[in-house]
Amino acid sequence: DPEEVETRVIHDLVDFLGKDVLEIGCGDGRLTWRYADRAASVLAIDPKEAKIALAQEKTPDHLRPTVTFQTADILTFEPPEAAFDIVLISWSL
């Protein structure tokens, strides 16, 4: 997204400020970095362990307290008891 079109559209449609976000199909975190600095917390899941490892490795230091990456398949995923304000599904269908 060199022109940041996707990023602008996401922020035009969703207010992430102070919200708890569940991101399904996060892959290597390419979308996560575009909104996580505004969220209160992010739980980003993906079934591919290698993608999660890459996302964890690439997590910017300032986002480490906010973003948690977890290897999980949405079909068997049991979310924490706390509810999420926003759920994102990207490139997962």
N, C-alpha and C positions, 0 to 999 in steps of 0.2 A: 504494500500500500504506500508507494513512494509519494503519492500526492495527498495522502492521508484522507482520502474520500471515505473509506470504511470507518475510520476513527471519528470523523465529523458526524457521519450518519448515526453511529452508535450513541454519541453524546447528545445529538439532537433528539433522539428517541427515548433515552433513558437517563434519569438523574441518579448517578451512583453515589453521590455525596452522603457519606455516613451510613451506607447500606451494607448489609451482609449478603454476599453474592455466592451462589453456587454456579460454577461453570462446568458444563458437561462436554467432554470431548476437547479438552484444552490443548492436547498435543504438546508442542514444545513451548507453549506460553505466548505465542505470537500475538494473540488477542488480549491475553491477560494483562500485558504491560500497557495496553492502551487505556485501561480504566482503573486499574488497581490502586493507583495513587489517590483516588477519590473515595474509594470504598472503605468501610470500617473493617471488613474482613472479606477474604476470598478463600473458598475451598474449591480448588480446581481439580477435576478428576479426568482420567483417561485410562482405557484398558491396556494401553501399551506401556509397559514398564520402561522401555528405552526412551520413549518420549518424555515420560515423567522425570526420569533421571536427567535428561537434557534440560528440561524446564527448571528443575531445582538448581542445576549447575549455573544456568544463565540468569537466575533471579537477581535483579539489582539489589544491592545491600539495603537501600532505603525501603524496599518492599518486603524484605524478609519477615518483619514482624506482622505484616498484614496478610501475606499470601501463603497458603498451605497447598502443596501438590500431593495428590494421593493416587496410586494405581488402583483403579476400580472400574468395574463394568456397571453401567447404570441399571442393568437388568437385575443385578444382585446387590447393588449398593444399598447400604442402610445408613441414611444420613443421620447426623447427630440430632439429638432431641431439639436443639434450638432451631427455630424456623429461619428461612432465608427470605429476604425482601425481594431479591431478584434471582432468576435462574436464566442463564444463557446457554444456548446450545449452538455450537459452531462447528461446521464441517463434520457433523456426526451422523447425518442421515444417509 
